[in-house]
Amino acid sequence: MVLWAALTLVSAALALAAPRLPAEAGAKPDFSTVQTAAAAKALVAKGKLVPILLFPAEFGGEAIPENMIYITPGAAAARELLIGTLTRLIKEGSIDKMEVEPSYKGRSFIPTAIRMKAWHSSKPGSFEPTIRVW
């Protein structure tokens, strides 16, 4: 019970600590027109996106094209915080399974969000943070 309460607090802290992109005239980033890997790589060159492995290498994710996605630098920073939390939970024996699922808008090549779900195969409860990309 205490563990899952702590996970809820960690999830809330991650949401509050997630870096925000500087607003350009109050506009949110919109990657709906980025529909190819080439277009995403062009934005990487401009520093607007960074490549990551969808399923993190720290947990066995492979550097293969099917596992490569592009997200904002702010989302990547939030992801690193989350990976640190998940690593600690694995070491504590609190979780032993994980799923990672991106959400997309329209035909965009850039996910709008990444949902992670971590749980233990023989304990109740789960940890389900979502990283908002754009």
Secondary structure, 3 states (H helix, E strand, C coil): CHHHHHHHHHHHHHHHHCCCCCCECCECCCCCCCCCHHHHHHHHHCCCCEEEECCCHHHCCCCCHHHEEEECHHHHHHHHHHHHHHHHHHHHCCCCEEEEEEECCCCCCCCCEEEEEEECCCCCCEECCEEECC
